[in-house]
Amino acid sequence: MIGPRAYVDSLFRVNHYLGSWEAYKERNDIRRSRDVFNYRANTGTGLPSYDIRPWLEDFINHVGQENARRLLKGIGEPFSASTSTSLTSSKRTKKEKNKSKAATAVAATKITTPITTDIGWPPKRTCALLFFGIGRKFKDISYPSIKTNILDINPDCDIFVHTYDIKKAHGSREGEGDGSGEGSGESVAILDGKIIFETEDDFERQRDYKKYRDYFPNPSAWEYPTSMDNMIRQWHSIAGVWKLMRIKETQNHHRYDRVGLFRPDVLYTHPINIMGADDENGKYEQAVIPSMMYTCTLWCGYNDRMFYGDRMYADIWSSTRFDTVDTYLKYQKNHSKIKGHYYEELSGIHSEDFLRFIFEIKYNNIIPLTIKDICFQRVRSNGLINQDDCELIQNITYPNTTKTMMMTTTTTAKTIVAENKNTDTEEEKEIIFNIPNNAPGLIVLGMHRSGTSLLTGVLSKVFHWHVPGES
């Protein structure tokens, strides 16, 4: 007997997926029918099945190509239960062996008896929903949309959460980081699944996050150092929730077929089914990310806020970031010397460009990526919803679940309210709309940076005015 982790990672598994039917049926612990073997063996691609690919890649990397060839020699060849049969088999001509092997391959692609749900085969594909990061205003704003558009659409998926128990949000955009925002992860506990809460001290013990400040992207509209620190927090949370899922897989001796990774601090406006059904073009969705939600200026890349797809590609999206930093920076430095190159005037780690590097350069565009118009809007720690997040998406019409944010002013100008209303009072209408259409803009002056930042953010969202420095 071997333990769960040893079984998952050991050579004992290989004949289950790479062997022939003759080899499989001679096992003294066989518990499956020919239908089961056909289902596992027939991938339709001529490549190893999805079940064995992650193991096979790790195995080859661990022992080396030469040792892998030696250890895997004979895999897929028929063998007999008795010595006499084995001796007889060894005397067959090469032509006969090849003919037998070909016949086995053909037989493996045919279903000899009907597969019915009565025996529970083929097995139902399994899935996992992974949530990472801080749940800002989660219970009141984000959770209802997550339940409607993710949880209810994928009811059979297991749920895993990594979040931070942080009482104060980091950053100064639109009231974040000034004490007015709430970033506690406690409300995320209403998600029914495996949950990890980490404090800021936990995070700092595990990650030397300050060293990444040396790689602050230049030029950029980011805020130093909080934008970089928050990116590393996101990476850490993604890696943490992936590790949590892996522990469950090891305990169950089974890997999930499909995985979706989502932020808990956004408002989802449309149903998202992660099970890979054919899209409108009849294409199976193996790896899906959302479209970019801002116009590229100097930096560009891929949206890093969400992913769903086959587990092997979710693994790349989730667990390769920290290990890729050095490779990314070396590539960037080498190509910055080329006149006219994209990196000639760019340096540092930029989140969207970094993800583009992983998919296009590190993995050489072999990942069957689908970039899809999926609308979701970020929720700030003060409850404001970033209405601009879906403006660049062309082919999407989303329900009127949110109302343009309203500003209710008092003589002290302290109260900012984000509500889901369908009616405005005449006083509110006058405050919001009684401004000339040709107003070129305004300058906000204040005694405290947090108040100035908060007021500027609200005005820019209500009137869609441009704030200098924003990408």
C-alpha positions in Angstrom: 0.0 0.0 0.0 1.1 3.5 -0.7 -0.1 6.9 0.6 -2.4 9.2 -1.3 0.3 11.6 -2.4 2.7 8.8 -3.4 0.0 7.2 -5.4 -0.9 10.4 -7.3 2.7 11.0 -8.2 4.0 7.5 -8.6 4.8 5.3 -11.7 2.1 2.9 -10.6 -0.5 5.0 -12.3 1.1 5.0 -15.8 -0.4 1.8 -17.1 -3.9 3.0 -16.2 -3.6 5.6 -19.0 -0.8 4.6 -21.3 -1.1 0.8 -21.3 -3.0 -1.5 -23.7 -6.2 -3.3 -23.0 -4.3 -6.6 -22.9 -2.1 -5.2 -20.2 -5.0 -3.6 -18.3 -7.2 -6.7 -18.2 -4.4 -8.9 -16.8 -4.1 -6.8 -13.7 -5.1 -8.8 -10.6 -6.9 -5.8 -9.2 -9.0 -5.0 -12.3 -12.3 -3.4 -11.3 -13.3 -1.8 -14.5 -14.9 -2.9 -17.8 -13.7 -2.6 -21.4 -16.0 0.4 -21.6 -14.1 2.1 -18.9 -10.7 1.4 -20.5 -12.0 2.7 -23.9 -13.2 5.9 -22.3 -9.9 6.6 -20.7 -7.7 5.5 -23.6 -9.6 7.3 -26.4 -8.6 10.9 -26.2 -9.2 11.5 -30.0 -5.9 13.3 -30.3 -3.3 10.6 -30.4 -1.7 12.2 -27.3 -1.7 11.0 -23.6 -5.0 11.6 -21.9 -5.6 14.7 -19.8 -5.4 12.6 -16.6 -1.8 11.6 -17.2 -0.4 14.7 -18.9 0.4 16.7 -15.8 1.9 13.6 -14.1 3.9 12.8 -17.3 5.4 16.2 -17.6 6.5 16.4 -14.0 7.9 12.8 -14.2 10.0 13.6 -17.2 11.3 16.9 -15.7 12.2 15.0 -12.5 14.0 12.0 -13.8 15.2 13.4 -17.1 14.4 12.3 -20.7 16.8 9.3 -20.8 15.7 7.8 -17.5 12.1 8.4 -18.5 12.5 6.5 -21.7 14.1 3.6 -19.8 11.5 3.5 -17.0 8.6 3.8 -19.4 9.9 1.2 -21.9 7.3 -1.4 -22.7 4.4 0.7 -21.5 1.5 -0.1 -23.8 2.9 -3.5 -24.8 0.6 -6.5 -24.1 1.8 -8.9 -21.4 0.5 -12.3 -20.2 -0.3 -13.5 -16.7 1.8 -16.7 -17.0 5.4 -17.4 -17.9 4.5 -19.9 -20.6 2.2 -17.4 -22.3 4.9 -14.8 -22.0 7.5 -17.2 -23.7 5.1 -17.9 -26.5 4.4 -14.2 -27.0 8.1 -13.5 -27.1 8.5 -15.9 -30.1 6.1 -14.0 -32.3 7.5 -12.2 -35.3 7.9 -8.5 -35.3 5.2 -8.2 -38.0 2.8 -10.1 -35.8 3.5 -7.9 -32.8 3.0 -4.8 -34.8 -0.3 -6.2 -36.2 -1.5 -7.0 -32.7 -0.6 -3.6 -31.4 -2.4 -1.9 -34.3 -5.5 -4.0 -33.6 -5.4 -3.1 -30.0 -5.2 0.6 -30.9 -8.2 0.3 -33.2 -10.2 -1.6 -30.6 -9.5 1.0 -28.0 -11.4 3.6 -30.1 -14.5 1.5 -30.4 -17.2 1.0 -27.7 -17.9 -2.7 -27.8 -20.9 -2.5 -25.4 -23.2 0.4 -24.6 -22.2 2.8 -21.9 -25.1 3.6 -19.6 -25.6 5.8 -16.6 -26.8 2.8 -14.7 -23.1 1.8 -14.0 -22.1 5.4 -13.4 -20.0 5.6 -16.5 -18.6 7.6 -18.1 -17.9 9.5 -14.9 -19.3 13.0 -14.6 -16.7 15.7 -15.1 -15.6 17.4 -11.9 -15.0 21.1 -11.4 -13.7 23.6 -8.8 -14.5 27.3 -8.3 -11.5 29.1 -6.8 -11.9 32.6 -5.3 -8.9 34.7 -4.5 -8.2 38.1 -2.9 -10.1 40.5 -0.7 -13.9 40.5 -0.6 -14.7 44.2 -0.6 -18.4 44.8 0.4 -18.8 41.2 -0.5 -22.0 40.3 1.3 -24.0 43.3 0.1 -22.7 43.8 -3.4 -20.5 41.1 -4.8 -22.1 37.9 -3.4 -25.6 38.2 -4.9 -24.0 38.5 -8.4 -21.6 35.6 -7.7 -24.4 33.4 -6.5 -26.6 34.1 -9.5 -24.0 34.1 -12.3 -21.4 31.6 -11.0 -22.5 29.4 -8.1 -26.0 28.7 -9.4 -24.7 28.1 -13.0 -22.0 25.6 -11.7 -23.9 23.9 -8.8 -21.8 20.7 -8.8 -18.4 22.5 -8.4 -16.4 22.4 -5.2 -15.6 25.8 -3.8 -12.2 27.0 -2.5 -11.3 30.4 -1.1 -8.1 32.3 -0.2 -8.7 35.7 1.3 -7.1 38.2 3.7 -8.4 39.2 7.0 -7.6 42.9 6.5 -9.7 45.6 8.2 -8.3 48.4 6.1 -7.9 48.4 2.3 -4.6 49.2 0.7 -4.5 52.1 -1.8 -5.9 55.6 -2.1 -8.0 55.3 -5.2 -11.6 56.4 -4.6 -11.4 56.2 -0.8 -9.3 53.1 -0.5 -6.6 53.2 2.2 -7.9 56.3 3.9 -9.8 54.6 6.6 -13.2 54.9 4.9 -13.0 51.6 3.1 -13.6 48.1 4.4 -11.5 45.2 3.2 -12.2 42.4 5.8 -12.4 38.9 4.4 -14.8 37.7 7.1 -17.9 38.2 4.9 -16.5 35.8 2.3 -17.2 33.0 4.8 -20.7 32.8 3.5 -19.3 30.9 0.5 -19.8 27.2 1.3 -16.3 25.6 0.8 -12.7 25.3 1.9 -11.5 28.7 3.0 -8.1 30.1 4.1 -7.9 33.4 5.9 -4.5 35.1 6.1 -3.5 38.2 8.0 -1.1 40.8 6.8 1.5 39.2 9.1 0.9 35.8 7.5 1.5 37.3 4.1 4.7 39.2 5.1 6.1 36.0 6.7 5.7 34.0 3.5 6.5 36.6 0.8 9.4 39.1 0.6 7.0 41.4 -1.2 9.0 44.6 -0.7 11.8 43.3 -3.1 9.3 43.5 -6.0 9.1 47.3 -5.5 12.5 47.4 -7.3 10.6 46.2 -10.4 7.9 48.8 -10.3 6.8 49.3 -13.9 8.1 52.4 -15.6 6.4 54.3 -17.1 2.9 53.6 -15.6 0.0 55.2 -13.9 0.3 52.8 -11.0 0.6 54.2 -7.4 3.9 53.5 -5.7 4.3 51.2 -3.8 0.8 50.0 -3.1 -0.1 49.0 -6.7 2.9 46.6 -6.8 2.3 45.4 -3.2 -1.3 44.6 -4.1 -0.3 42.7 -7.3 2.0 40.5 -5.2 -0.9 40.0 -2.7 -3.1 38.8 -5.6 -0.4 36.4 -6.9 0.0 35.0 -3.4 -3.7 34.6 -3.0 -4.0 32.8 -6.4 -1.1 30.5 -5.4 -2.7 29.9 -2.0 -6.1 28.9 -3.3 -4.5 26.6 -5.9 -2.6 24.9 -3.1 -5.8 24.5 -1.1 -7.4 22.8 -4.1 -4.4 20.5 -4.6 -4.6 19.3 -1.0 -8.2 18.2 -1.6 -7.2 16.5 -4.9 -4.5 14.5 -3.1 -6.9 13.4 -0.4 -9.4 12.2 -3.0 -6.9 10.6 -5.4 -8.5 12.6 -8.2 -7.8 15.8 -10.1 -10.6 18.2 -11.1 -11.4 18.3 -14.9 -12.3 22.0 -15.0 -11.2 24.9 -12.8 -12.4 28.5 -12.6 -10.6 31.3 -10.8 -12.5 34.5 -9.8 -12.1 37.6 -7.8 -14.7 38.1 -5.0 -14.5 41.9 -5.1 -16.4 42.4 -8.4 -20.0 42.5 -9.7 -20.6 39.8 -12.3 -23.3 40.8 -14.8 -23.7 37.6 -16.8 -23.8 33.9 -16.2 -20.4 32.1 -16.5 -20.4 28.3 -17.1 -16.9 27.0 -16.6 -17.6 23.5 -18.0 -16.3 24.2 -21.5 -19.4 23.9 -23.6 -19.0 24.8 -27.2 -19.1 28.6 -27.8 -21.2 30.3 -30.4 -18.6 29.2 -33.0 -18.7 25.5 -32.0 -15.3 25.7 -30.4 -14.6 23.9 -27.2 -13.3 26.3 -24.6 -10.1 25.0 -23.2 -8.6 28.1 -21.6 -10.7 31.3 -21.3 -9.8 34.8 -20.1 -11.8 38.0 -20.3 -11.2 40.8 -22.8 -9.1 43.8 -21.8 -11.1 46.4 -19.9 -9.0 49.4 -20.7 -7.4 51.0 -23.8 -3.8 50.0 -24.1 -1.3 52.9 -24.1 2.3 52.0 -23.4 1.8 48.7 -21.7 -0.6 46.1 -23.0 -1.2 42.4 -22.5 -3.9 40.0 -21.2 -6.6 40.6 -18.6 -5.4 38.9 -15.4 -8.6 39.1 -13.3 -10.3 35.8 -14.2 -9.7 32.4 -15.8 -11.6 29.2 -16.4 -10.8 26.1 -18.4 -9.1 22.7 -18.4 -7.1 22.0 -15.2 -3.8 21.8 -17.0 -4.1 25.3 -18.3 -5.5 26.6 -15.0 -2.4 25.3 -13.4 -0.2 27.4 -15.7 -2.3 30.5 -15.0 -2.3 30.0 -11.3 1.0 28.5 -10.2 3.8 29.8 -12.5 3.9 33.5 -11.7 6.6 33.8 -9.0 8.8 31.3 -10.7 8.6 33.2 -14.0 9.7 36.7 -12.7 13.5 36.2 -13.3 12.9 34.8 -16.8 10.5 37.7 -17.6 13.0 40.4 -16.5 15.9 38.8 -18.4 13.8 38.7 -21.5 12.7 42.2 -21.0 16.3 43.5 -20.5 17.7 41.6 -23.5 15.0 43.0 -25.8 15.2 46.5 -24.4 18.4 46.9 -26.4 16.7 46.4 -29.7 15.7 49.7 -31.3 12.0 50.0 -31.9 11.2 46.9 -29.7 8.2 46.9 -27.4 10.5 46.8 -24.4 12.8 49.6 -25.6 11.3 52.1 -23.3 9.5 49.8 -20.8 10.9 48.2 -17.7 9.6 46.4 -14.6 6.8 44.0 -13.9 3.4 45.0 -15.3 0.6 42.6 -14.5 -1.2 42.3 -17.8 2.1 42.3 -19.8 3.5 39.7 -17.5 0.5 37.3 -18.2 1.0 37.9 -21.9 4.6 36.9 -21.5 3.6 33.6 -19.8 1.2 32.6 -22.5 3.0 33.9 -25.6 6.7 33.7 -24.8 7.3 31.2 -22.0 4.7 28.7 -23.4 5.2 29.8 -27.0 1.5 30.3 -27.8 0.7 26.5 -27.4 -2.1 27.2 -24.9 -5.4 27.2 -26.8 -6.5 30.6 -25.4 -10.0 32.0 -25.9 -10.3 35.8 -25.1 -14.0 36.3 -24.4 -16.2 39.4 -23.8 -17.1 38.8 -20.1 -18.3 41.8 -18.2 -17.7 42.3 -14.5 -17.2 45.5 -12.6 -14.8 46.0 -9.7 -16.2 47.0 -6.3 -14.1 49.5 -4.3 -13.7 49.2 -0.6 -16.1 52.1 -0.1 -18.8 50.4 -2.1 -18.4 52.3 -5.3 -18.8 50.2 -8.5 -16.3 50.8 -11.3 -18.9 51.4 -14.1 -16.2 51.9 -16.7 -14.9 48.4 -16.6 -17.1 47.1 -19.5 -17.2 50.2 -21.7 -14.6 48.7 -24.2 -16.6 45.4 -24.6 -18.4 45.7 -28.0 -20.7 42.7 -28.2 -22.3 42.6 -24.9 -25.5 44.0 -23.4 -25.8 43.7 -19.7 -28.8 44.1 -17.5 -29.4 47.3 -15.6 -28.3 45.8 -12.3 -26.5 48.9 -11.2 -27.4 52.5 -11.4 -24.9 55.2 -12.2 -23.5 56.3 -8.9 -25.1 59.2 -7.3 -23.6 61.8 -5.1 -25.6 63.2 -2.1 -23.9 66.3 -0.8 -24.1 68.1 2.5 -22.5 71.3 3.7 -19.6 69.2 5.0 -19.3 67.2 1.8 -18.7 64.0 3.7 -21.4 61.6 2.6 -20.9 59.5 -0.6 -23.6 57.0 -1.3 -23.6 54.2 -4.0 -27.1 52.8 -4.4 -29.2 50.6 -6.6 -32.0 53.0 -7.3 -34.4 53.6 -10.1 -35.6 57.0 -8.9 -33.9 60.2 -8.0 -35.2 63.1 -5.9 -35.4 66.5 -7.7 -32.6 67.7 -5.4 -30.3 64.8 -6.4 -31.1 65.3 -10.1 -30.2 69.0 -9.8 -26.9 68.1 -8.1 -25.9 65.5 -10.7 -27.2 66.9 -13.9 -27.5 70.7 -13.6 -24.0 71.3 -15.1 -23.5 72.8 -18.6 -22.7 70.1 -21.2 -19.8 72.1 -22.5 -18.0 72.2 -19.1 -14.3 71.5 -19.8 -13.7 70.0 -16.4 -12.7 71.2 -13.0 -10.0 71.4 -10.4 -10.6 69.8 -7.0 -8.9 71.5 -4.1 -8.9 70.0 -0.6 -7.1 70.1 2.7 -6.7 66.3 2.9 -5.5 64.0 0.2 -8.1 61.3 1.0 -11.0 63.7 0.6 -9.7 65.2 -2.6 -9.1 61.7 -4.0 -12.6 60.5 -3.0 -14.4 63.5 -4.5 -12.3 63.3 -7.7 -13.1 59.6 -8.1 -16.8 60.2 -7.8 -16.9 63.1 -10.2 -15.0 61.2 -12.8 -17.4 58.2 -12.6 -20.6 60.3 -12.6 -19.6 62.6 -15.5 -17.1 60.2 -17.2 -14.4 62.9 -17.0 -10.8 61.9 -17.5 -8.5 62.0 -14.5 -4.9 62.8 -15.5 -2.6 59.9 -14.9 -5.2 57.1 -15.3 -4.6 54.5 -17.9 
